[in-house]
């Protein structure tokens, strides 16, 4: 009974504190933020190129659009990792059952 008074949750030694979000989730979230920042910069460059006239404009825009497509693929990969990490966190916290 003394353990329950010291630890109001009555968890015993098996319980541990879970950091929220977990490390894998933070890594994915930081990667997603970086990608979002890059996308904003590229879209601004495309907008600037569209407003200005120049001979190499179309090629530069195509190049930037290719970069956007690659970033979208990166985003999708990191989003899957983020969702997996969030599921692991929810399991660790006891909110979801492991499958």
N, CA, C and O atoms as a GROMACS GRO file, in nm:
protein
  396
    1UNK      N    1   0.081  -0.119   0.000
    1UNK     CA    2   0.000   0.000   0.000
    1UNK      C    3   0.086   0.126   0.000
    1UNK      O    4   0.043   0.231  -0.048
    2UNK      N    5   0.206   0.115   0.053
    2UNK     CA    6   0.295   0.230   0.057
    2UNK      C    7   0.332   0.272  -0.084
    2UNK      O    8   0.348   0.391  -0.111
    3UNK      N    9   0.346   0.175  -0.176
    3UNK     CA   10   0.381   0.208  -0.314
    3UNK      C   11   0.272   0.292  -0.380
    3UNK      O   12   0.301   0.384  -0.456
    4UNK      N   13   0.148   0.260  -0.350
    4UNK     CA   14   0.038   0.333  -0.411
    4UNK      C   15   0.036   0.478  -0.362
    4UNK      O   16   0.003   0.569  -0.438
    5UNK      N   17   0.069   0.499  -0.236
    5UNK     CA   18   0.071   0.635  -0.184
    5UNK      C   19   0.185   0.715  -0.245
    5UNK      O   20   0.170   0.834  -0.274
    6UNK      N   21   0.300   0.649  -0.265
    6UNK     CA   22   0.414   0.718  -0.325
    6UNK      C   23   0.390   0.745  -0.472
    6UNK      O   24   0.428   0.850  -0.524
    7UNK      N   25   0.327   0.650  -0.539
    7UNK     CA   26   0.298   0.662  -0.681
    7UNK      C   27   0.146   0.658  -0.697
    7UNK      O   28   0.087   0.550  -0.695
    8UNK      N   29   0.082   0.774  -0.714
    8UNK     CA   30  -0.064   0.778  -0.719
    8UNK      C   31  -0.126   0.693  -0.829
    8UNK      O   32  -0.242   0.654  -0.819
    9UNK      N   33  -0.051   0.664  -0.933
    9UNK     CA   34  -0.104   0.581  -1.040
    9UNK      C   35  -0.096   0.434  -1.006
    9UNK      O   36  -0.163   0.352  -1.070
   10UNK      N   37  -0.017   0.398  -0.908
   10UNK     CA   38  -0.003   0.260  -0.868
   10UNK      C   39   0.060   0.174  -0.976
   10UNK      O   40   0.028   0.056  -0.988
   11UNK      N   41   0.148   0.232  -1.055
   11UNK     CA   42   0.206   0.163  -1.169
   11UNK      C   43   0.312   0.061  -1.131
   11UNK      O   44   0.325  -0.041  -1.198
   12UNK      N   45   0.385   0.085  -1.027
   12UNK     CA   46   0.496  -0.003  -0.996
   12UNK      C   47   0.617   0.035  -1.077
   12UNK      O   48   0.624   0.145  -1.133
   13UNK      N   49   0.712  -0.054  -1.084
   13UNK     CA   50   0.838  -0.022  -1.150
   13UNK      C   51   0.831  -0.034  -1.302
   13UNK      O   52   0.918   0.018  -1.372
   14UNK      N   53   0.730  -0.103  -1.354
   14UNK     CA   54   0.720  -0.123  -1.498
   14UNK      C   55   0.681   0.002  -1.575
   14UNK      O   56   0.707   0.012  -1.695
   15UNK      N   57   0.619   0.096  -1.507
   15UNK     CA   58   0.575   0.217  -1.575
   15UNK      C   59   0.693   0.310  -1.599
   15UNK      O   60   0.788   0.315  -1.521
   16UNK      N   61   0.685   0.381  -1.706
   16UNK     CA   62   0.785   0.483  -1.734
   16UNK      C   63   0.716   0.599  -1.802
   16UNK      O   64   0.610   0.584  -1.863
   17UNK      N   65   0.778   0.712  -1.791
   17UNK     CA   66   0.720   0.830  -1.853
   17UNK      C   67   0.749   0.828  -2.002
   17UNK      O   68   0.861   0.800  -2.045
   18UNK      N   69   0.648   0.858  -2.082
   18UNK     CA   70   0.662   0.860  -2.227
   18UNK      C   71   0.666   1.005  -2.271
   18UNK      O   72   0.576   1.084  -2.240
   19UNK      N   73   0.772   1.040  -2.343
   19UNK     CA   74   0.780   1.176  -2.396
   19UNK      C   75   0.686   1.188  -2.516
   19UNK      O   76   0.682   1.101  -2.602
   20UNK      N   77   0.614   1.297  -2.518
   20UNK     CA   78   0.519   1.321  -2.627
   20UNK      C   79   0.560   1.448  -2.697
   20UNK      O   80   0.575   1.550  -2.629
   21UNK      N   81   0.578   1.451  -2.825
   21UNK     CA   82   0.582   1.336  -2.915
   21UNK      C   83   0.710   1.257  -2.898
   21UNK      O   84   0.810   1.308  -2.846
   22UNK      N   85   0.708   1.130  -2.942
   22UNK     CA   86   0.825   1.046  -2.928
   22UNK      C   87   0.932   1.088  -3.029
   22UNK      O   88   0.905   1.165  -3.122
   23UNK      N   89   1.052   1.038  -3.010
   23UNK     CA   90   1.166   1.082  -3.092
   23UNK      C   91   1.144   1.062  -3.242
   23UNK      O   92   1.174   1.151  -3.321
   24UNK      N   93   1.090   0.947  -3.280
   24UNK     CA   94   1.066   0.921  -3.423
   24UNK      C   95   0.965   1.020  -3.479
   24UNK      O   96   0.976   1.064  -3.594
   25UNK      N   97   0.867   1.054  -3.398
   25UNK     CA   98   0.764   1.147  -3.441
   25UNK      C   99   0.823   1.288  -3.459
   25UNK      O  100   0.792   1.357  -3.555
   26UNK      N  101   0.908   1.327  -3.365
   26UNK     CA  102   0.975   1.458  -3.377
   26UNK      C  103   1.061   1.466  -3.502
   26UNK      O  104   1.061   1.567  -3.573
   27UNK      N  105   1.134   1.358  -3.530
   27UNK     CA  106   1.219   1.355  -3.648
   27UNK      C  107   1.135   1.373  -3.775
   27UNK      O  108   1.172   1.449  -3.864
   28UNK      N  109   1.023   1.303  -3.781
   28UNK     CA  110   0.935   1.313  -3.898
   28UNK      C  111   0.874   1.453  -3.907
   28UNK      O  112   0.867   1.511  -4.016
   29UNK      N  113   0.829   1.507  -3.794
   29UNK     CA  114   0.768   1.640  -3.795
   29UNK      C  115   0.868   1.747  -3.839
   29UNK      O  116   0.834   1.838  -3.914
   30UNK      N  117   0.992   1.736  -3.793
   30UNK     CA  118   1.095   1.831  -3.834
   30UNK      C  119   1.125   1.819  -3.983
   30UNK      O  120   1.146   1.920  -4.051
   31UNK      N  121   1.128   1.697  -4.034
   31UNK     CA  122   1.149   1.677  -4.178
   31UNK      C  123   1.034   1.738  -4.257
   31UNK      O  124   1.056   1.801  -4.360
   32UNK      N  125   0.911   1.718  -4.210
   32UNK     CA  126   0.795   1.775  -4.280
   32UNK      C  127   0.799   1.927  -4.278
   32UNK      O  128   0.764   1.991  -4.378
   33UNK      N  129   0.841   1.986  -4.167
   33UNK     CA  130   0.853   2.132  -4.161
   33UNK      C  131   0.957   2.183  -4.261
   33UNK      O  132   0.936   2.284  -4.328
   34UNK      N  133   1.069   2.112  -4.269
   34UNK     CA  134   1.175   2.153  -4.363
   34UNK      C  135   1.125   2.144  -4.507
   34UNK      O  136   1.152   2.233  -4.588
   35UNK      N  137   1.054   2.037  -4.539
   35UNK     CA  138   0.999   2.021  -4.674
   35UNK      C  139   0.901   2.132  -4.703
   35UNK      O  140   0.902   2.190  -4.812
   36UNK      N  141   0.815   2.164  -4.608
   36UNK     CA  142   0.717   2.270  -4.628
   36UNK      C  143   0.784   2.403  -4.656
   36UNK      O  144   0.740   2.480  -4.741
   37UNK      N  145   0.892   2.430  -4.585
   37UNK     CA  146   0.967   2.553  -4.606
   37UNK      C  147   1.027   2.557  -4.748
   37UNK      O  148   1.023   2.660  -4.814
   38UNK      N  149   1.081   2.444  -4.792
   38UNK     CA  150   1.138   2.436  -4.927
   38UNK      C  151   1.030   2.456  -5.032
   38UNK      O  152   1.052   2.525  -5.132
   39UNK      N  153   0.914   2.397  -5.010
   39UNK     CA  154   0.803   2.410  -5.106
   39UNK      C  155   0.761   2.556  -5.117
   39UNK      O  156   0.737   2.605  -5.227
   40UNK      N  157   0.750   2.623  -5.004
   40UNK     CA  158   0.713   2.765  -5.007
   40UNK      C  159   0.813   2.847  -5.088
   40UNK      O  160   0.775   2.932  -5.169
   41UNK      N  161   0.941   2.821  -5.068
   41UNK     CA  162   1.045   2.894  -5.140
   41UNK      C  163   1.036   2.867  -5.291
   41UNK      O  164   1.046   2.959  -5.372
   42UNK      N  165   1.018   2.742  -5.327
   42UNK     CA  166   1.008   2.706  -5.470
   42UNK      C  167   0.884   2.769  -5.533
   42UNK      O  168   0.890   2.820  -5.645
   43UNK      N  169   0.772   2.766  -5.462
   43UNK     CA  170   0.650   2.827  -5.516
   43UNK      C  171   0.667   2.977  -5.534
   43UNK      O  172   0.614   3.035  -5.629
   44UNK      N  173   0.740   3.040  -5.444
   44UNK     CA  174   0.768   3.183  -5.457
   44UNK      C  175   0.854   3.208  -5.580
   44UNK      O  176   0.831   3.303  -5.655
   45UNK      N  177   0.954   3.123  -5.601
   45UNK     CA  178   1.039   3.137  -5.720
   45UNK      C  179   0.957   3.120  -5.847
   45UNK      O  180   0.976   3.195  -5.944
   46UNK      N  181   0.868   3.023  -5.848
   46UNK     CA  182   0.782   3.001  -5.966
   46UNK      C  183   0.695   3.124  -5.990
   46UNK      O  184   0.678   3.168  -6.103
   47UNK      N  185   0.639   3.177  -5.883
   47UNK     CA  186   0.555   3.296  -5.895
   47UNK      C  187   0.634   3.413  -5.951
   47UNK      O  188   0.587   3.485  -6.039
   48UNK      N  189   0.755   3.433  -5.899
   48UNK     CA  190   0.840   3.541  -5.948
   48UNK      C  191   0.875   3.522  -6.095
   48UNK      O  192   0.876   3.618  -6.172
   49UNK      N  193   0.905   3.398  -6.134
   49UNK     CA  194   0.938   3.371  -6.274
   49UNK      C  195   0.818   3.392  -6.366
   49UNK      O  196   0.834   3.439  -6.479
   50UNK      N  197   0.701   3.359  -6.318
   50UNK     CA  198   0.580   3.375  -6.400
   50UNK      C  199   0.552   3.522  -6.426
   50UNK      O  200   0.505   3.559  -6.534
   51UNK      N  201   0.580   3.607  -6.327
   51UNK     CA  202   0.556   3.750  -6.342
   51UNK      C  203   0.657   3.817  -6.436
   51UNK      O  204   0.625   3.913  -6.505
   52UNK      N  205   0.778   3.764  -6.436
   52UNK     CA  206   0.884   3.822  -6.520
   52UNK      C  207   0.890   3.750  -6.653
   52UNK      O  208   0.847   3.636  -6.667
   53UNK      N  209   0.944   3.820  -6.750
   53UNK     CA  210   0.959   3.758  -6.881
   53UNK      C  211   1.107   3.731  -6.906
   53UNK      O  212   1.193   3.813  -6.876
   54UNK      N  213   1.132   3.616  -6.961
   54UNK     CA  214   1.269   3.580  -6.993
   54UNK      C  215   1.270   3.458  -7.082
   54UNK      O  216   1.171   3.386  -7.093
   55UNK      N  217   1.383   3.435  -7.145
   55UNK     CA  218   1.391   3.324  -7.239
   55UNK      C  219   1.399   3.189  -7.169
   55UNK      O  220   1.340   3.092  -7.215
   56UNK      N  221   1.470   3.181  -7.059
   56UNK     CA  222   1.487   3.054  -6.990
   56UNK      C  223   1.378   3.029  -6.886
   56UNK      O  224   1.387   2.935  -6.806
   57UNK      N  225   1.277   3.112  -6.887
   57UNK     CA  226   1.172   3.105  -6.786
   57UNK      C  227   1.105   2.968  -6.782
   57UNK      O  228   1.089   2.910  -6.674
   58UNK      N  229   1.065   2.917  -6.897
   58UNK     CA  230   0.992   2.790  -6.902
   58UNK      C  231   1.077   2.674  -6.850
   58UNK      O  232   1.028   2.589  -6.776
   59UNK      N  233   1.204   2.672  -6.887
   59UNK     CA  234   1.292   2.564  -6.840
   59UNK      C  235   1.313   2.572  -6.690
   59UNK      O  236   1.316   2.469  -6.622
   60UNK      N  237   1.328   2.692  -6.637
   60UNK     CA  238   1.347   2.709  -6.493
   60UNK      C  239   1.222   2.666  -6.417
   60UNK      O  240   1.230   2.601  -6.313
   61UNK      N  241   1.106   2.703  -6.472
   61UNK     CA  242   0.980   2.664  -6.407
   61UNK      C  243   0.965   2.512  -6.408
   61UNK      O  244   0.925   2.454  -6.308
   62UNK      N  245   0.997   2.448  -6.520
   62UNK     CA  246   0.989   2.302  -6.528
   62UNK      C  247   1.083   2.237  -6.428
   62UNK      O  248   1.047   2.139  -6.362
   63UNK      N  249   1.201   2.292  -6.416
   63UNK     CA  250   1.298   2.239  -6.319
   63UNK      C  251   1.246   2.251  -6.176
   63UNK      O  252   1.259   2.159  -6.096
   64UNK      N  253   1.186   2.366  -6.146
   64UNK     CA  254   1.131   2.387  -6.012
   64UNK      C  255   1.011   2.295  -5.987
   64UNK      O  256   0.992   2.247  -5.875
   65UNK      N  257   0.932   2.270  -6.090
   65UNK     CA  258   0.818   2.180  -6.075
   65UNK      C  259   0.863   2.036  -6.051
   65UNK      O  260   0.798   1.962  -5.978
   66UNK      N  261   0.975   1.998  -6.112
   66UNK     CA  262   1.033   1.865  -6.086
   66UNK      C  263   1.076   1.857  -5.939
   66UNK      O  264   1.054   1.756  -5.873
   67UNK      N  265   1.138   1.964  -5.890
   67UNK     CA  266   1.177   1.967  -5.749
   67UNK      C  267   1.055   1.956  -5.658
   67UNK      O  268   1.060   1.887  -5.556
   68UNK      N  269   0.947   2.023  -5.694
   68UNK     CA  270   0.823   2.014  -5.616
   68UNK      C  271   0.770   1.871  -5.613
   68UNK      O  272   0.724   1.824  -5.509
   69UNK      N  273   0.776   1.803  -5.726
   69UNK     CA  274   0.728   1.665  -5.733
   69UNK      C  275   0.813   1.574  -5.642
   69UNK      O  276   0.760   1.486  -5.575
   70UNK      N  277   0.944   1.597  -5.643
   70UNK     CA  278   1.033   1.518  -5.556
   70UNK      C  279   1.003   1.546  -5.409
   70UNK      O  280   1.003   1.455  -5.326
   71UNK      N  281   0.979   1.672  -5.377
   71UNK     CA  282   0.947   1.708  -5.239
   71UNK      C  283   0.814   1.647  -5.196
   71UNK      O  284   0.796   1.611  -5.079
   72UNK      N  285   0.720   1.636  -5.289
   72UNK     CA  286   0.591   1.574  -5.257
   72UNK      C  287   0.611   1.427  -5.223
   72UNK      O  288   0.548   1.375  -5.130
   73UNK      N  289   0.698   1.360  -5.296
   73UNK     CA  290   0.728   1.220  -5.266
   73UNK      C  291   0.795   1.208  -5.129
   73UNK      O  292   0.761   1.119  -5.050
   74UNK      N  293   0.890   1.297  -5.102
   74UNK     CA  294   0.954   1.299  -4.970
   74UNK      C  295   0.852   1.323  -4.861
   74UNK      O  296   0.854   1.256  -4.758
   75UNK      N  297   0.760   1.418  -4.884
   75UNK     CA  298   0.655   1.449  -4.787
   75UNK      C  299   0.573   1.324  -4.756
   75UNK      O  300   0.546   1.293  -4.640
   76UNK      N  301   0.533   1.253  -4.862
   76UNK     CA  302   0.451   1.133  -4.844
   76UNK      C  303   0.525   1.027  -4.762
   76UNK      O  304   0.465   0.963  -4.676
   77UNK      N  305   0.654   1.009  -4.789
   77UNK     CA  306   0.734   0.910  -4.714
   77UNK      C  307   0.742   0.949  -4.566
   77UNK      O  308   0.723   0.865  -4.478
   78UNK      N  309   0.772   1.076  -4.540
   78UNK     CA  310   0.784   1.122  -4.402
   78UNK      C  311   0.648   1.121  -4.331
   78UNK      O  312   0.642   1.097  -4.210
   79UNK      N  313   0.541   1.147  -4.404
   79UNK     CA  314   0.409   1.144  -4.342
   79UNK      C  315   0.373   1.003  -4.298
   79UNK      O  316   0.312   0.985  -4.192
   80UNK      N  317   0.409   0.904  -4.376
   80UNK     CA  318   0.387   0.764  -4.337
   80UNK      C  319   0.466   0.734  -4.210
   80UNK      O  320   0.414   0.672  -4.117
   81UNK      N  321   0.592   0.778  -4.205
   81UNK     CA  322   0.675   0.756  -4.086
   81UNK      C  323   0.615   0.827  -3.965
   81UNK      O  324   0.617   0.773  -3.854
   82UNK      N  325   0.561   0.947  -3.985
   82UNK     CA  326   0.500   1.022  -3.874
   82UNK      C  327   0.379   0.948  -3.821
   82UNK      O  328   0.360   0.937  -3.700
   83UNK      N  329   0.296   0.896  -3.912
   83UNK     CA  330   0.177   0.824  -3.870
   83UNK      C  331   0.213   0.696  -3.794
   83UNK      O  332   0.147   0.661  -3.696
   84UNK      N  333   0.317   0.626  -3.839
   84UNK     CA  334   0.362   0.505  -3.769
   84UNK      C  335   0.411   0.540  -3.630
   84UNK      O  336   0.381   0.471  -3.533
   85UNK      N  337   0.489   0.648  -3.620
   85UNK     CA  338   0.540   0.692  -3.490
   85UNK      C  339   0.426   0.733  -3.398
   85UNK      O  340   0.430   0.705  -3.278
   86UNK      N  341   0.325   0.800  -3.452
   86UNK     CA  342   0.210   0.841  -3.371
   86UNK      C  343   0.136   0.718  -3.320
   86UNK      O  344   0.089   0.716  -3.206
   87UNK      N  345   0.126   0.618  -3.402
   87UNK     CA  346   0.060   0.493  -3.358
   87UNK      C  347   0.140   0.427  -3.247
   87UNK      O  348   0.083   0.380  -3.149
   88UNK      N  349   0.273   0.423  -3.262
   88UNK     CA  350   0.358   0.366  -3.157
   88UNK      C  351   0.338   0.442  -3.026
   88UNK      O  352   0.327   0.382  -2.919
   89UNK      N  353   0.334   0.574  -3.036
   89UNK     CA  354   0.312   0.657  -2.917
   89UNK      C  355   0.180   0.624  -2.851
   89UNK      O  356   0.173   0.609  -2.729
   90UNK      N  357   0.075   0.612  -2.930
   90UNK     CA  358  -0.057   0.583  -2.875
   90UNK      C  359  -0.060   0.445  -2.808
   90UNK      O  360  -0.127   0.426  -2.707
   91UNK      N  361   0.013   0.350  -2.864
   91UNK     CA  362   0.024   0.217  -2.803
   91UNK      C  363   0.099   0.227  -2.671
   91UNK      O  364   0.059   0.168  -2.571
   92UNK      N  365   0.210   0.302  -2.673
   92UNK     CA  366   0.290   0.318  -2.551
   92UNK      C  367   0.210   0.385  -2.440
   92UNK      O  368   0.228   0.354  -2.322
   93UNK      N  369   0.122   0.476  -2.477
   93UNK     CA  370   0.041   0.547  -2.378
   93UNK      C  371  -0.081   0.464  -2.335
   93UNK      O  372  -0.151   0.500  -2.240
   94UNK      N  373  -0.105   0.354  -2.406
   94UNK     CA  374  -0.218   0.267  -2.371
   94UNK      C  375  -0.349   0.308  -2.433
   94UNK      O  376  -0.455   0.259  -2.392
   95UNK      N  377  -0.346   0.396  -2.532
   95UNK     CA  378  -0.470   0.443  -2.596
   95UNK      C  379  -0.512   0.355  -2.713
   95UNK      O  380  -0.627   0.358  -2.756
   96UNK      N  381  -0.418   0.276  -2.764
   96UNK     CA  382  -0.448   0.183  -2.874
   96UNK      C  383  -0.388   0.048  -2.841
   96UNK      O  384  -0.291   0.037  -2.766
   97UNK      N  385  -0.448  -0.055  -2.898
   97UNK     CA  386  -0.399  -0.190  -2.878
   97UNK      C  387  -0.298  -0.224  -2.988
   97UNK      O  388  -0.318  -0.188  -3.104
   98UNK      N  389  -0.190  -0.292  -2.952
   98UNK     CA  390  -0.098  -0.336  -3.057
   98UNK      C  391  -0.167  -0.439  -3.146
   98UNK      O  392  -0.251  -0.516  -3.101
   99UNK      N  393  -0.129  -0.438  -3.273
   99UNK     CA  394  -0.194  -0.534  -3.365
   99UNK      C  395  -0.112  -0.658  -3.381
   99UNK      O  396  -0.152  -0.748  -3.455
   0.00000   0.00000   0.00000
